Amino acid sequence: MDFSNISFYGISGLVNFFTSLIFGTYVYFKDRSKQGRIFAIFASLNVTWSFLYFLWQISDNAETAMLTVQLLMIPVSFLSAVFFHFVLLLIDEVKKYKAQLISAYVILGFFSLTTFTPFFVRAVEPFLDVPFEPKAGSLFWLFLLCWFGYFIYATIVLLSAYRGASAVIKAQIRYISVGVVVAYLTGSTNFLLWYEIPIRPVFTIVVSLYVIAF
């Protein structure tokens, strides 16, 4: 690890780490409901991947970079499933969508088990200004399809409950919808480099905003 040359990307990982840690801890002790516990889990996933993202950025050799990327993709894999769970608790529709929720955990859980195989990440190599950029394996596109699919599905379910919701829930839906859309659009720019699309993930730091919005 090379702490002497921390890039902007590494700093963004630290910012997201501390934001998720602070807000997740606050909600955990403030709200012991099921919704509060799921948010705490959601925040803990963000805490874990953000810290590993930072370690990846300061890695000084390919082996360490590869390991941190493989590890950080485990919590990332579950984000869409836990977000879907949080949405269902918010609108009180867990029973109605129980089968879909279970499928989300099973499918995304499966992909989390493949992170240490070349089917998920086949290598880390220099690209643009990133010394150890991951290269997508043959299954990674399918993971992204499922990962974004459950996020989009959860957002549709959330917005469909807006009309019949109370004023308080409507306000919560607005905050969550804006926050999560911004987070997915900015955070997912990291995956462009996996396919050698030369767009730098300079907006990863914005992921902190959706934790605050939640």
C-alpha positions in Angstrom: 0.0 0.0 0.0 1.2 3.5 -0.9 -0.3 6.1 1.4 2.0 8.8 0.0 0.2 9.1 -3.3 -3.5 9.2 -2.6 -5.5 10.2 -5.7 -8.8 12.0 -5.9 -10.5 8.6 -6.4 -9.0 7.4 -3.1 -10.2 10.5 -1.3 -13.7 9.9 -2.7 -13.6 6.4 -1.2 -12.7 7.9 2.2 -15.5 10.5 2.0 -18.0 7.9 1.1 -16.7 5.6 3.9 -17.0 8.2 6.7 -20.4 9.5 5.4 -21.9 6.0 5.4 -20.3 5.1 8.8 -21.6 8.3 10.5 -25.2 8.1 9.1 -25.4 4.3 9.3 -24.3 4.4 13.0 -26.8 7.2 13.8 -29.7 5.4 12.3 -28.8 2.1 13.9 -29.0 3.6 17.4 -31.9 6.0 16.6 -34.2 3.5 14.8 -34.4 -0.1 15.9 -37.3 -0.9 13.5 -36.9 -3.4 10.7 -36.5 -0.5 8.3 -33.8 1.0 10.5 -31.9 -2.2 10.7 -32.0 -2.7 6.9 -30.8 0.8 6.4 -27.9 0.0 8.8 -27.1 -3.0 6.7 -27.3 -0.9 3.6 -24.9 1.6 5.1 -22.5 -1.1 6.3 -22.3 -2.4 2.7 -21.4 1.2 1.6 -18.9 1.5 4.5 -17.2 -1.8 3.5 -16.9 -1.2 -0.3 -15.9 2.5 0.2 -13.0 1.5 2.5 -11.9 -1.3 0.1 -12.2 1.2 -2.8 -9.8 3.4 -0.9 -7.4 0.5 -0.3 -7.6 -0.4 -4.0 -6.7 3.1 -5.0 -3.6 3.1 -2.9 -2.5 -0.4 -3.9 1.2 -0.5 -5.1 1.0 -3.9 -6.8 -1.3 -5.9 -9.0 -1.9 -8.7 -6.5 -3.1 -6.4 -3.7 -5.2 -4.4 -6.2 -6.9 -7.5 -7.5 -7.7 -8.8 -4.0 -9.2 -5.5 -2.9 -11.3 -5.2 -6.1 -12.6 -8.8 -5.6 -13.4 -8.1 -2.0 -15.1 -4.7 -2.6 -17.4 -6.2 -5.2 -19.0 -8.6 -2.6 -20.8 -5.8 -0.7 -21.5 -4.0 -4.0 -23.2 -7.1 -5.3 -25.8 -7.0 -2.5 -26.6 -3.3 -2.7 -29.5 -3.6 -5.2 -31.1 -6.4 -3.2 -30.9 -4.5 0.1 -32.2 -1.4 -1.5 -35.2 -3.4 -2.8 -35.7 -4.7 0.7 -35.6 -1.2 2.2 -38.1 0.0 -0.4 -40.6 -2.8 0.4 -40.3 -2.1 4.1 -40.9 1.6 3.5 -44.1 1.1 1.5 -45.1 -2.0 3.6 -45.2 -4.4 0.7 -42.8 -7.1 1.7 -45.4 -9.9 1.6 -46.6 -8.9 -1.8 -43.1 -8.9 -3.3 -41.6 -11.7 -1.2 -40.7 -14.0 -4.1 -39.0 -11.2 -6.0 -37.1 -10.1 -3.0 -35.8 -13.7 -2.3 -34.8 -14.0 -6.0 -32.8 -10.7 -5.7 -30.8 -12.0 -2.7 -30.3 -15.4 -4.4 -29.2 -14.1 -7.8 -27.0 -11.3 -6.5 -25.7 -13.6 -3.8 -24.6 -16.0 -6.5 -22.6 -13.3 -8.3 -21.0 -12.3 -5.0 -19.5 -15.9 -4.9 -18.0 -15.4 -8.4 -15.9 -12.3 -7.6 -12.8 -14.4 -7.0 -13.1 -16.1 -10.4 -11.8 -14.8 -13.8 -15.4 -14.9 -15.0 -16.1 -11.7 -12.9 -12.7 -9.9 -12.8 -10.1 -11.3 -15.2 -7.2 -8.9 -14.5 -6.2 -5.5 -13.2 -4.1 -3.4 -15.7 -3.1 0.2 -16.2 -5.7 2.3 -18.0 -5.8 6.1 -18.3 -4.7 7.5 -14.9 -5.6 4.3 -12.9 -2.6 2.0 -12.3 -4.6 -1.1 -11.6 -8.0 -0.9 -13.4 -10.2 -4.1 -13.3 -11.0 -5.8 -16.6 -14.5 -7.3 -16.8 -14.7 -11.1 -17.0 -17.2 -13.0 -19.3 -20.0 -13.0 -16.7 -19.7 -9.4 -15.6 -22.2 -8.1 -18.1 -24.8 -10.5 -16.8 -24.1 -9.3 -13.2 -24.6 -5.7 -14.3 -27.8 -6.6 -16.1 -29.2 -8.1 -12.9 -27.7 -5.5 -10.6 -29.2 -2.6 -12.5 -32.4 -4.6 -13.2 -33.3 -5.0 -9.5 -32.4 -1.3 -8.9 -34.7 -0.2 -11.7 -37.5 -2.6 -10.6 -37.2 -1.4 -6.9 -37.4 2.2 -8.1 -40.5 1.5 -10.2 -42.2 -0.3 -7.2 -41.2 2.7 -5.0 -42.7 5.3 -7.4 -45.8 3.2 -8.0 -46.6 3.6 -4.3 -46.4 7.4 -4.4 -50.0 8.2 -5.4 -51.6 6.4 -2.5 -49.0 7.2 0.1 -49.3 9.6 3.0 -47.7 13.0 2.9 -44.7 11.8 5.0 -44.1 8.7 2.9 -44.4 10.8 -0.3 -41.6 13.1 1.0 -39.5 10.1 1.9 -40.1 8.6 -1.6 -38.9 11.8 -3.2 -35.7 12.0 -1.2 -34.9 8.3 -1.7 -35.7 8.4 -5.5 -33.5 11.4 -6.2 -30.7 10.2 -3.9 -30.5 6.6 -5.3 -30.8 7.6 -9.0 -27.9 10.1 -8.5 -25.9 7.5 -6.7 -26.3 4.8 -9.3 -25.7 7.1 -12.2 -22.5 8.5 -10.7 -21.2 5.4 -8.9 -21.7 3.1 -11.8 -19.4 5.2 -14.0 -16.6 3.1 -12.4 -17.8 0.2 -14.5 -17.2 2.0 -17.8 -13.4 1.7 -17.3 -13.9 -2.1 -16.8 -14.8 -2.2 -20.5 -12.1 0.3 -21.4 -14.5 3.2 -22.1 -12.4 6.2 -21.3 -14.7 8.1 -18.9 -13.2 8.8 -15.5 -15.3 8.1 -12.4 -14.8 11.6 -11.0 -18.4 11.7 -9.6 -18.0 8.6 -7.3 -17.7 11.0 -4.4 -21.4 12.0 -5.0 -22.4 8.6 -3.7 -22.3 10.2 -0.2 -25.3 12.3 -1.1 -27.7 9.4 -1.4 -26.7 8.1 2.0 -27.6 11.5 3.4 -30.8 11.5 1.4 -31.8 8.1 2.8 
